[in-house]
């Protein structure tokens, strides 16, 4: 594999550094960092050594940037299995969770992972684990509430 550099002239190193500073995703920051260094004159092998990355990774990023530009650096999709709960179902679930569980006919008064998991199975006929239900609660902006004893 020959050393590769950046041949695309769409952005300057300073502009890529600006993207780097504004980015919140650590993986994208790493990609911007690599491309900025290459725009400053380093090749993919030198950047790989400097950033402790594999040479193949920086070569692929440089190639993607040269062919497509900034869009070539973006990740295709997040890793992991897709959710079995659709976005519409998540919105309905959020509406349900804002109600007291007793209003929906349950004999408990606080939503937790176990109760949300049970509700999803009753309402949508889909099974999610307790831990996944807890994560969904967190992602929807809910926090764990405990009654005082």
SULVEN-V713292 format. One record per backbone hydrogen bond with DSSP energy under -0.5 kcal/mol. NH is the residue of the N-H (numbers start at 1). CO is the residue of the C=O. E is the energy in kcal/mol with one decimal. If there is no record, write none. Layout:
BEGIN
nh = [NH/NH]
co = [CO/CO]
e = [E/E]
END
This chain:
BEGIN
nh = [7/16/17/18/19/20/21/22/23/26/29/30/31/32/33/34/35/36/37/38/39/40/41/42/44/47/48/49/50/51/52/53/58/59/60/61/62/63/64/65/66/67/68/69/69/72/73/74/74/86/90/91/92/93/94/95/96/97/98/99/103/104/104/105/106/116/117/118/119/120/121/122/123/124/125/125/126/128/133/134/135/136/137/138/139/140/141/142]
co = [5/12/13/14/15/16/17/18/19/24/25/26/27/28/29/30/31/32/33/34/35/36/38/37/4/43/44/45/46/47/48/48/54/55/56/57/58/59/60/61/62/63/64/64/65/69/70/70/71/84/86/87/88/89/90/91/92/93/94/96/100/100/101/102/101/112/113/114/115/116/117/118/119/120/120/121/120/126/129/130/131/132/133/134/135/136/138/137]
e = [-0.5/-2.0/-2.5/-1.6/-2.0/-2.5/-2.2/-1.7/-1.4/-0.5/-2.3/-1.9/-1.5/-2.8/-2.7/-2.2/-2.5/-2.9/-2.3/-2.1/-2.6/-1.2/-1.6/-1.9/-2.6/-2.3/-2.3/-2.1/-2.4/-2.7/-0.7/-2.4/-1.8/-2.2/-2.6/-2.4/-2.5/-2.4/-2.7/-2.7/-2.7/-2.2/-2.7/-0.9/-1.0/-1.5/-1.8/-0.6/-0.8/-0.6/-2.2/-1.9/-2.2/-2.7/-2.5/-2.0/-2.3/-2.7/-1.2/-1.6/-1.6/-0.6/-0.9/-1.5/-2.0/-2.7/-2.4/-2.1/-2.5/-2.6/-1.8/-2.3/-3.3/-2.5/-0.6/-1.0/-1.0/-0.5/-2.2/-2.3/-2.2/-2.5/-2.3/-2.1/-2.7/-2.0/-1.5/-2.5]
END
